[in-house]
């Protein structure tokens, strides 16, 4: 299975930074990734807490689609309980046409309790609503039959899409999963993929194989197929030529990112530890991710492959803005140049060709010299004949 690579872009920006500049920086990074040959980008939806500043992944994706050529663009994720599933389906189908099939739909219950609170939603309501709205959404996307639904907050009467998807039969759909089995169950029920957020935090590592088992069991009950190619793991990395350089790079913004999860975002599944920068880097390199070199990144992904107990389809780096934009772009370039080929088989034939050429070089070089000597001798002989009166 050829692994795909990309990013999960919440995004994270210091609240004191110019938001217009920050959003432009995010779009610029996606363009950079498109040029480097990355496969996919997942864009988040958040409405509070100051750092994750994209309120509509669909609008942002439309802007990114106009600037890119090949990379696939997904919602990472649409917080389905916040929305009318009819309009979610309509917006995604429109994007499917506008991008000529480069769209992906990721859904979840909503990560920030401060978002849900503004809608009067309690955390205990979110996952049941996600399951109900997911059923409505999938009926709309996969059937021409009218949908009727009511739950006290939402009412649909003979609802159906008037524009069918561009993708045949449907664009990729994935469900977010962190700790609870809810996401894995939904993915299995509808044959969707899993977005394993925080796959490298302790709680995520512990449940990776368990989530897959749940998805396989549920999929079998619903006559669906659990496809490992649709399983995406999200982790943390910043790369440089040396580990020392990478550590210097993250002086720019790692502390702010840690403080966001430690003190601001009420998202305990992403608990991170560290009182100062050194402790934060050590925490990341202790299993959460990599602040270091491409070789360390390769080792991290190989460990995740083993932990998953059978492999997965894509590795997504969480876009974190630990380093300045220049160093961040360099990190993505190093990843594309040195890490991706190890898991995509794109350089094996070139390495083999180089090895064969090196092994045969002594014999072939000697033959080349002999050929030159023979040509020189023949020329001298011909010249002597021509010059003879």
N, C-alpha and C positions, 0 to 999 in steps of 0.2 A: 504494500500500500504506500503510494507516494504521499508523503506528508505535506500539508499545506501550512503556510505561515501568514501571520497578519497581526492585527492589533485590536485590543478592546479599549476604546477611547471613551472614558466617562464624560468629559475629560477632567483633569485636576489642574486648577490654576490658583495661585494665591489671590485672595479676595481683593488685595490692594493693587493688583495689576490691572491695567487698562483692558477691559473685557473685549473690546473691538480688536485690539492687537492680539489678544490671546486666541480668539476665534480664528483670526487670519493665520496665526501660527499653526493651529490644528489643521486647517485646510492645506497649508503649505507642506506639512508633514505627510499628509495623505498623497499629495502629488509626488513627493519624494519617494514614497513607498511604491507608488504605481510605476515610476521609472525603474526602480530597483527590482521589480518583478514579484513583489509580495502579492498574495492571493486575495486577502479579504480584510475588511475593516468593519468593526461593530461600534456603533455610536450610541451613547447613552441618553437617557431622559431623566432630568432632575429639575426640581423647582425650588430648592431651598438650600441652606447651609453655606452658600457663598462660593464654593470652589468648583462644583460641577455645573457648568453654566449653559449647557445645551438643553433647552426646554422642549424642543421638538426635533428628534432625530430625523424625521422625514424631511423637514425643511433643510436641515444641514446636509443630508445626503443629496438632495437635489443640487445644492451648491457644489458639493464635492464631485458629483457625477459630471458636471459641466467642465470640470478641470482635469478629469482623468479619462483613461482609455480602456483599461483592462480590469483593474481591481474591482472585486465585488464589494458591495456596500450594504451593510445590514443594520437593523435597529438593535442596539445592545444595551438595554432592551426597551421595548414599549411596555410601560407599567400598565398592564391590561385592566386592572380594576379601576383605573382613573378615567377610562374612556368607554365610549359607546363602541362595541366591537364591530358594528356595521360600518362606522366611519373609519375605524382602523383598517378594515378590509378594503374599503374604497380607496384610501390613501395609498396603501401598499400596491394595489393593482395599478393605480395611476403611475407610481414610481417604476413599477415593473415595465410598463410601456415606455416611459421616458428614458429609462436606462437600457432598453433593449435586453432585458433579462439579467441585469447585473445586480438585482436587488435580493436581499435576504431579510426574513422577518424573525427577530428574536423577541420573545415575550417573557415576562416575569411578573411577580406580585408587586414590585416596588421595593427599593432598598432603603430609602430614607423615611423613617417615621414622621419627620417634619413635613414631608410632602403630603403623606396620607392625612395628617392631622388637619391640614387646611381644607380637606374635603370631608372632614367629619368621619373618617374611617379609622377603625381600630386595627392594630396589627393582627388580631385574631380573625378579622374578617377577610384579610387580603388573599390568603391561599384558597379558601372556598370560592371567593369571587373569581379568582383566576381560573379555576377549574370550570366554573359555569360559563364564563365569557369565552374561554377557549373552545368549548363545545359549540357555542354560537358562531364564533369566528370560523371554525373549520367547516361547519355546515354551509356558511356563506361562500367560502372559497372553493369548496369541492362539489357543490350541488346547485342545481337550478331550482330546487324546490323552495318555496317560501318558508321563512323562519318566523315563528311566533314565540315570544318570550316575555316574561315579566318577573321582576324580583322585588318590587317596591321602589327601587331606585330607577329602574330602566324598563321600558316597554317597547317591544318591537311587534309590529303587525304586518304580516305578509311581506317581510323584508327579504330582499334579494339584491344581488349585484346587477347593475345594468351594464358594466364593463367587465368582461372576463379577463383572466390573467394573460399576459403576453407569453410567459414561460409555459412550456408544455411538459407535464400537466400543471406544474405549480412551482413557484420559487422555493428555495430552501427555507425551512422553518425550524427554529431551535428554541428550547426552553432553558431558562437560567436555572442553575442548581448550585447551592453552596453547601449547606449542612443537612437540611431536611430532605426526605425522600420525595417531596411533592413534585419537583421538576422532573426527576427521573420517571415518576409514574406517568406524568402527562406526556413526556416524550415517547414512552412505550405505547401509550394508548393511541397516539396519532401517527406513529412512525416518524416522529420528528427527531432532530438532533438534540444533544445536550451541550449547553454552554457551562462548563465547570468553572465558575468564578472562584477565585482564591484557591485554585487547585493545589498550590504549593504551600499554603498555610497549613498548620498542623491538622486542623479539623478537616481541611479539604483533602490532604494526603490520606487521612484515615478512611475516608468514605469513597474514594475514587472507584475502587473495584466493587464496593457495595452498591454504588449508584448504578453501575453497569449491570450488575446482577438483577437489580430491581427493574431496570428498563427491559431486559430480556424477558423476565417473567411476565410483566404486564403486556409487552408486545405480543407474546405468544397467546395470551388470553383474548386479545383483540384482533387476531389474524394480521398482525403487523410484523415488520422485520426490524430488529434493532441493528442498525448499521454503524459499525465503528468508524467508518469514514465520515459520519456526521457528528462525531464526538469531538468537541473542541475544548482544550485545556488552556486556562489563562494563568500566566505567571509573570514574574517581575525580573527585569534585566536592565543593566546599563553596561555597555561594553566599551573598551578602549584598547589601545595597543598593548598596554601593560596594566596590571591590577592597580599599581600605584597611581597611574593616570586616571583610571576609572574612579578611584576613591577621591581624587582631587576634583573631578568633574561634579560629583554629587554634592559637594559643598554648596552648590548653587541652590538646591531646592529640596533635598531629601528630608531635612528636619521639618519643613513646613508640611510635607505630605504625611509624615508620621504624626505630627501634632493634630492634623485634621482627623485622623482615625482614632487617636488617643483621647482627644478632648472635645471634638465638634460633632462628627457624624455618629449618630446612635445606631451603629452597625457592628455589633459585637462579634459577628462572624469574621470580621477583618481585624481582629485584635492584633496589634503589633507592639513590640517592646523595644525600649531604648531610651536612655536619658540624654545621651549626647551622640554626636555624629558617629564616633567610633563604635559605640554600642549598637547603633542603628545598622551600620554596615555589617557588623558581626552577626546581627540577627538575620539580616537578609542572606548572607553567605552561609548561615547555619542550616539552610534548607529551604528558606522562603524563595530564594532566587539567586541572582548573580550580580554582583558589582565586581567586574573583572574582565576577563579576556574571552575571546571566542572559544578557546579550548574548554574553559569552565562552563560556558553555555552549552556546549555539546554534551559534557558530562551531566549537566542538569536535565537535559531532555532525555538522555538515555536512562537516567534514574526514573523519570516520569513514565517512560515506556514500560519499564519493569514494574513500577507500582500499579500501572493500569491493568496489568495481567492480561495482555493481549493486544495492546496498541490502541492508538487513537488517530483521528484524521487530521487534526490541525493543532498547532501550538500558537497561541495568541499572546503577545506581550501586552501587558497592561501599560497604556500610555500614562506616564506619571510625572513628567517634567522635573525629574530630579536634577537634570543638567541643563545648561543653557541651550538654545536652539541649535547652535553650531555643533556642539558636542553630541547632542541628541541625534542629529542627522548622521554624524559619523558612526554612532553606535549602530544605527539601523543599517548603514552601509557595511560595516564589519560583519554584522549578522548575515546579511544577504551574500556577502562574498565568501565567508568561511564556514558558517554554520548550516545554512540551508542546503548546500550541495551534499553534505554528509547524510542527509535524510531524504534526498530527492533523487539520488543516483545520477545527477547531471554531470559529474566529472569523472566517474569511474572509467569510462571509455578513454577519456583524455589521459588519465593517469596510466592506464594500461598501454596506450600508444607511446607515452614517454618512456615507460619501463622497457618496452620492446626495442625502442630506438636506442636507448642507452646500452642494452645488452648486445645489440648487433653493431654498435658503433665501431669497435676496433677492427672487425673484419671488413665492414663496408668502407671505413675510412681508408684502409690499406688498399682496397680495390680501387677507390677513387684516385689515390696517388698513382697506382699502377696505370690507370687509364690516362692520367695526365702525362706520365712518362712515355707511354706508347704514342700518344698523340704528338708529343714533342719530337720523338725519334722519327716518326713518319714524316713530320714536316721537314726535319733536317734532311732526310733522304730525298724527299721530293724537291727541295730547294737545290740540292747538289745536282740532281738530274737536270733541272731547268737551267742551271748555270753552266753546265758542261757544254762546250762549243760543239 
